[in-house]
C-alpha cells in the first residue's frame, strides 16, 4: 500500500492512511490543482510508474527485487543534531520514507549487477545499503541514516521483501 504526501512536504497528509503493518512507502499524492484532488489515488500510480520503469530497464529483476529496490531506495527525512548525529524522522510505513526514483534506480542497478538471490532477506538488504550508503565517497551521515533505516525496516517486519 502507498501513503500520500503533499508535493514539497516531508510529512503525510492528514487524510492519508499509514501504518508500519500495512503501508510500504509514501509518495507525492498531490492532484492536478483542484482543492479536492489528491491522496493515495494519485500517489500509487507514481510508485507504479517507477516499478514499470525498473521492469523495463532491468527485465531480469523479479517483482520482489523491484519492490525491494523501491523500499530500500526510499528517502527518509532527517535532521542533523547539535552534535552532528543524524536524527531520522521516519514516516509510519515499512520503508519509513518517501519514494526516491534516483535512489531506487541505484538499488535496482546494484541488485541487477550483482545478481542477488531471492528472497530479499535482512542480510542482503543490509549489504546493499551498506555498500551504497557507506562507501568512501558518501558522507558519514548517509551511512548512519542507512543503518537506522535498516533497523526501522527490521522492526516493521518488512523482511523478507
Backbone bond lengths (Angstrom), bond angles and torsions (degrees), N, CA, C in turn:
res aa  C-N    CA-C-N  psi(-1)  N-CA   C-N-CA  omega(-1)  CA-C   N-CA-C  phi
1 X - - - 1.433 - - 1.517 109.81 -
2 X 1.321 115.96 149.40 1.454 122.91 -179.22 1.522 108.88 -113.97
3 X 1.331 116.31 135.70 1.458 121.55 173.94 1.527 108.33 -102.50
4 X 1.335 116.85 159.86 1.457 120.86 -173.16 1.522 112.74 -110.49
5 X 1.336 114.67 149.00 1.453 122.65 172.57 1.518 108.38 -134.57
6 X 1.308 116.54 163.23 1.461 121.45 177.00 1.521 108.70 -84.34
7 X 1.317 117.57 147.15 1.459 121.48 178.84 1.522 109.92 -56.88
8 X 1.337 116.58 135.45 1.446 121.83 178.79 1.521 114.84 80.35
9 X 1.300 118.12 -1.70 1.465 122.27 -179.28 1.526 109.68 -108.65
10 X 1.312 116.58 153.59 1.466 121.66 176.26 1.522 110.87 -114.21
11 X 1.309 116.37 39.15 1.465 121.34 179.09 1.525 108.64 -143.32
12 X 1.318 114.47 158.51 1.459 120.07 177.81 1.509 110.73 -71.98
13 X 1.312 115.77 149.92 1.455 120.59 171.14 1.519 108.72 -72.30
14 X 1.314 116.70 149.68 1.460 121.12 -179.01 1.525 112.60 -58.73
15 X 1.318 116.63 -33.17 1.464 121.35 -176.04 1.526 113.09 -85.35
16 X 1.322 117.93 -6.06 1.458 120.46 -173.72 1.527 111.47 -85.61
17 X 1.314 115.05 137.60 1.461 120.15 173.67 1.526 109.16 -74.22
18 X 1.304 116.04 147.75 1.458 120.61 177.18 1.518 108.28 -158.69
19 X 1.298 115.07 163.61 1.453 120.86 177.52 1.508 109.92 160.39
20 X 1.316 116.60 136.47 1.456 121.36 -177.36 1.519 112.27 -64.31
21 X 1.317 117.69 -18.80 1.461 120.20 -179.04 1.519 113.30 -82.43
22 X 1.315 118.38 -19.88 1.464 118.23 -174.67 1.529 115.88 -143.11
23 X 1.300 120.03 -9.69 1.457 121.02 179.86 1.527 108.78 -107.00
24 X 1.330 116.64 131.24 1.463 120.87 -175.00 1.522 114.26 -88.80
25 X 1.337 116.88 -42.21 1.463 120.11 -169.89 1.524 109.20 -156.09
26 X 1.321 115.43 161.35 1.461 122.14 176.17 1.527 107.54 -108.55
27 X 1.326 116.42 138.38 1.461 121.33 176.64 1.517 108.82 -137.39
28 X 1.324 115.80 162.90 1.458 121.57 179.05 1.522 109.54 -59.76
29 X 1.304 116.01 121.28 1.457 121.09 -179.46 1.501 113.01 -111.27
30 X 1.337 116.65 15.97 1.461 118.52 -179.02 1.519 109.52 -72.56
31 X 1.327 114.35 145.99 1.459 121.00 -176.54 1.513 112.47 -90.56
32 X 1.294 114.46 -151.79 1.460 121.20 -173.65 1.520 113.05 -103.05
33 X 1.321 118.60 20.94 1.446 120.34 174.52 1.515 115.44 121.75
34 X 1.285 119.06 -25.77 1.451 121.70 179.69 1.529 109.69 -74.44
35 X 1.328 116.57 148.09 1.461 120.33 176.97 1.518 111.94 -63.21
36 X 1.324 117.60 -19.70 1.456 121.63 -175.96 1.521 112.63 -101.03
37 X 1.322 115.94 -4.68 1.468 119.66 178.78 1.518 109.87 -81.77
38 X 1.307 115.43 147.52 1.452 119.73 172.08 1.506 112.77 126.53
39 X 1.321 114.77 173.92 1.449 121.71 179.14 1.508 112.01 111.82
40 X 1.321 114.89 -163.91 1.459 120.05 -176.46 1.521 112.02 -65.80
41 X 1.330 117.33 -23.38 1.464 120.06 177.64 1.525 111.56 -65.86
42 X 1.322 116.59 -21.90 1.457 120.99 176.28 1.530 111.33 -99.28
43 X 1.319 117.29 -28.29 1.466 121.14 -177.80 1.532 111.65 -74.54
44 X 1.318 117.34 -43.71 1.474 120.91 -176.55 1.529 113.15 -58.70
45 X 1.336 119.76 -42.99 1.471 118.30 178.12 1.526 113.58 -64.18
46 X 1.318 117.12 -26.80 1.467 119.41 177.34 1.534 110.25 -67.87
47 X 1.327 116.63 -39.18 1.459 120.76 176.85 1.532 109.34 -69.16
48 X 1.319 116.98 -41.37 1.473 121.29 178.64 1.518 111.21 -60.91
49 X 1.327 116.85 -37.87 1.466 121.34 178.63 1.528 110.36 -61.00
50 X 1.332 116.45 -46.51 1.465 120.54 179.60 1.528 109.79 -62.82
51 X 1.329 117.34 -43.12 1.474 120.91 178.59 1.532 110.12 -60.45
52 X 1.320 117.14 -42.68 1.472 120.55 -179.75 1.527 111.09 -65.22
53 X 1.325 117.39 -41.03 1.468 120.48 177.91 1.523 111.60 -63.25
54 X 1.339 116.49 -39.81 1.470 119.68 177.51 1.525 110.82 -65.41
55 X 1.329 116.70 -42.14 1.468 120.62 179.49 1.527 110.70 -63.13
56 X 1.319 116.14 -35.23 1.464 119.98 179.25 1.533 111.01 -72.49
57 X 1.336 116.29 -42.80 1.466 119.92 -177.38 1.526 112.70 -76.07
58 X 1.339 116.33 -34.20 1.462 121.39 -177.41 1.533 109.35 -125.66
59 X 1.336 118.08 73.71 1.470 120.13 -174.46 1.533 114.06 -64.16
60 X 1.317 118.41 -16.98 1.466 120.53 179.45 1.529 112.27 -78.86
61 X 1.324 118.26 -14.86 1.464 120.45 -179.42 1.526 110.44 -72.81
62 X 1.318 115.26 140.60 1.463 120.61 176.36 1.532 109.60 -80.72
63 X 1.306 116.14 168.89 1.461 121.08 175.86 1.528 109.98 -58.34
64 X 1.333 116.95 -41.69 1.461 120.98 179.57 1.525 111.48 -63.14
65 X 1.322 117.10 -38.49 1.457 120.34 179.53 1.529 111.36 -70.20
66 X 1.320 117.35 -35.24 1.466 120.59 176.43 1.524 109.53 -67.13
67 X 1.325 116.86 -43.65 1.464 120.55 177.38 1.530 110.35 -61.07
68 X 1.322 116.81 -43.72 1.462 120.76 178.09 1.528 110.72 -60.73
69 X 1.316 117.24 -40.44 1.466 121.06 179.04 1.523 110.77 -60.92
70 X 1.322 115.95 -42.51 1.469 120.30 -179.39 1.527 110.49 -66.10
71 X 1.337 117.12 -46.11 1.464 119.86 -177.97 1.527 112.07 -69.19
72 X 1.324 117.48 -43.39 1.461 120.37 -179.41 1.527 112.11 -71.11
73 X 1.324 116.52 -24.98 1.467 120.76 178.78 1.514 113.89 -85.30
74 X 1.318 117.71 -4.27 1.470 120.81 -178.25 1.526 110.77 -60.23
75 X 1.322 115.63 139.39 1.469 122.19 178.77 1.519 109.06 -89.75
76 X 1.320 116.16 122.53 1.460 121.61 178.47 1.527 108.42 -95.01
77 X 1.333 117.71 122.11 1.472 119.04 175.73 1.533 109.78 -61.66
78 X 1.317 116.91 145.51 1.465 119.89 -179.21 1.523 110.73 -153.42
79 X 1.306 114.10 166.28 1.454 122.78 173.10 1.521 107.33 -129.00
80 X 1.319 116.46 161.87 1.458 121.52 175.66 1.527 107.20 -106.22
81 X 1.326 116.23 125.52 1.467 120.83 -177.68 1.531 110.57 -73.90
82 X 1.309 115.85 172.09 1.454 121.75 -179.80 1.523 112.26 -59.06
83 X 1.342 117.52 -27.47 1.460 120.73 179.97 1.533 112.12 -103.00
84 X 1.317 115.88 24.46 1.475 124.77 173.09 1.521 114.52 69.40
85 X 1.324 118.09 20.65 1.455 120.50 173.88 1.519 110.03 -89.47
86 X 1.304 115.12 148.60 1.463 121.15 177.05 1.526 108.87 -78.31
87 X 1.325 115.64 129.53 1.460 121.38 177.59 1.536 106.78 -118.39
88 X 1.339 116.55 98.38 1.464 118.87 -177.69 1.525 111.58 -72.45
89 X 1.332 115.39 148.62 1.459 122.06 172.52 1.526 106.85 -115.02
90 X 1.321 115.28 75.95 1.461 120.75 -177.29 1.523 110.69 -60.80
91 X 1.311 115.06 138.65 1.455 121.11 174.57 1.527 107.72 -90.21
92 X 1.334 118.23 151.23 1.472 120.44 -173.14 1.527 113.63 -74.57
93 X 1.328 115.00 68.17 1.467 122.53 177.06 1.521 107.75 -139.47
94 X 1.334 117.05 170.72 1.471 119.87 178.25 1.526 111.95 -62.14
95 X 1.328 116.89 -40.77 1.462 120.34 -179.70 1.521 111.96 -78.17
96 X 1.321 116.91 -23.81 1.453 120.89 -177.65 1.512 113.73 77.24
97 X 1.341 117.24 3.71 1.456 118.57 -172.94 1.515 115.97 -143.85
98 X 1.319 112.82 -166.45 1.463 124.37 -172.55 1.526 109.12 -111.65
99 X 1.317 116.03 141.14 1.469 121.46 177.80 1.524 110.22 -51.16
100 X 1.325 115.80 127.52 1.461 123.13 178.37 1.527 106.73 -131.39
101 X 1.320 115.27 101.11 1.469 120.24 -173.42 1.529 112.52 -60.54
102 X 1.314 117.49 -41.78 1.466 120.65 -177.54 1.534 111.28 -65.86
103 X 1.332 116.90 -46.54 1.465 120.33 179.28 1.523 111.03 -66.74
104 X 1.315 116.77 -37.40 1.469 121.48 178.09 1.522 110.32 -61.37
105 X 1.310 116.41 -41.54 1.460 120.33 178.99 1.526 111.16 -65.14
106 X 1.347 117.12 -38.86 1.471 120.64 177.20 1.525 111.16 -61.66
107 X 1.330 116.68 -42.33 1.466 120.21 178.63 1.528 109.76 -64.53
108 X 1.323 117.14 -45.83 1.474 121.15 179.44 1.528 110.92 -60.55
109 X 1.327 116.66 -41.43 1.465 120.98 178.37 1.529 109.84 -60.97
110 X 1.330 116.78 -43.04 1.469 120.73 179.49 1.528 110.84 -64.03
111 X 1.320 116.98 -46.00 1.466 120.42 178.71 1.519 110.18 -60.26
112 X 1.327 116.52 -42.96 1.467 121.59 179.99 1.529 111.06 -64.37
113 X 1.322 116.61 -48.80 1.470 120.85 -175.33 1.522 112.61 -66.81
114 X 1.319 117.21 -33.78 1.462 120.22 -177.80 1.522 112.76 -95.28
115 X 1.326 116.48 -3.60 1.469 122.85 179.02 1.528 110.50 48.94
116 X 1.330 115.01 54.25 1.460 120.42 -178.77 1.519 111.92 -66.55
117 X 1.300 114.53 149.24 1.465 121.62 -177.39 1.530 111.42 -76.32
118 X 1.310 113.70 167.81 1.464 121.17 175.24 1.513 108.05 -116.63
119 X 1.306 121.98 159.33 1.459 124.94 -8.39 1.523 110.72 -72.66
120 X 1.319 115.20 166.35 1.449 121.03 -178.72 1.535 108.36 -76.42
121 X 1.306 115.78 101.56 1.461 121.26 -178.79 1.530 109.89 -87.16
122 X 1.313 115.34 169.05 1.462 120.29 176.85 1.523 110.31 -59.40
123 X 1.314 117.71 -39.75 1.465 121.59 -178.01 1.524 111.22 -64.32
124 X 1.333 117.01 -41.83 1.463 120.48 179.33 1.528 109.90 -67.99
125 X 1.334 116.72 -43.90 1.471 120.43 178.40 1.525 110.50 -61.01
126 X 1.315 116.93 -39.52 1.455 121.61 178.71 1.527 110.56 -62.47
127 X 1.308 116.52 -43.48 1.464 121.04 178.74 1.525 110.50 -61.64
128 X 1.317 117.42 -42.54 1.475 121.44 -179.46 1.524 110.24 -62.67
129 X 1.332 116.72 -53.75 1.464 119.02 -177.18 1.519 111.89 -64.95
130 X 1.322 117.80 -37.51 1.462 119.26 177.19 1.521 111.55 -63.35
131 X 1.311 116.15 -41.93 1.463 119.06 -179.62 1.529 111.16 -67.74
132 X 1.342 117.32 -41.43 1.462 120.06 -176.50 1.525 112.92 -80.21
133 X 1.323 117.97 -34.21 1.467 120.23 -174.06 1.514 113.62 -101.76
134 X 1.311 118.49 -17.69 1.464 119.92 -174.39 1.520 113.14 -114.85
135 X 1.316 116.53 19.90 1.459 119.60 177.27 1.535 109.06 -73.18
136 X 1.295 116.96 169.36 1.463 121.45 -177.42 1.524 112.87 -62.07
137 X 1.326 117.56 -27.85 1.461 120.64 -174.94 1.530 113.32 -85.92
138 X 1.326 117.43 -0.43 1.458 121.32 -177.22 1.524 109.16 -111.46
139 X 1.321 116.50 152.26 1.460 120.57 -176.76 1.524 111.79 -68.42
140 X 1.320 115.05 156.63 1.459 121.34 175.38 1.522 110.02 -60.75
141 X 1.332 116.93 -36.11 1.460 121.19 -179.61 1.523 110.99 -63.70
142 X 1.334 118.17 -38.56 1.462 121.12 177.70 1.518 110.57 -63.59
143 X 1.318 116.37 -38.70 1.465 120.96 178.40 1.529 110.63 -66.97
144 X 1.337 116.97 -43.73 1.462 120.49 177.14 1.525 110.81 -58.71
145 X 1.327 116.04 -45.08 1.460 120.76 -178.49 1.524 110.87 -64.54
146 X 1.321 118.18 -39.39 1.468 121.20 178.98 1.528 110.52 -61.94
147 X 1.312 117.21 -41.90 1.470 120.18 -179.88 1.531 111.43 -68.23
148 X 1.340 116.92 -38.63 1.462 120.41 176.41 1.525 110.82 -66.45
149 X 1.317 116.31 -37.20 1.469 120.86 178.63 1.526 110.40 -64.03
150 X 1.319 117.25 -41.88 1.465 120.54 178.09 1.523 111.08 -61.51
151 X 1.319 116.12 -41.66 1.473 119.30 177.05 1.520 110.90 -61.51
152 X 1.335 116.34 -41.94 1.466 121.21 178.45 1.530 110.08 -60.74
153 X 1.327 116.17 -48.81 1.462 120.57 -177.32 1.520 111.08 -64.86
154 X 1.306 117.09 -37.47 1.466 120.08 178.24 1.530 109.64 -64.26
155 X 1.328 116.16 -40.97 1.462 120.81 178.39 1.521 113.34 -67.49
156 X 1.324 116.90 -27.12 1.464 120.45 179.88 1.520 111.56 -88.89
157 X 1.306 116.51 6.48 1.465 123.11 178.72 1.526 112.02 55.79
158 X 1.332 115.44 44.37 1.454 121.10 178.90 1.532 111.93 -79.24
159 X 1.328 117.57 -9.42 1.466 120.97 -176.90 1.515 110.33 -109.32
160 X 1.321 120.03 145.98 1.460 124.15 -4.82 1.519 110.07 -70.46
161 X 1.340 114.87 147.93 1.466 120.29 -179.90 1.501 110.89 -78.22
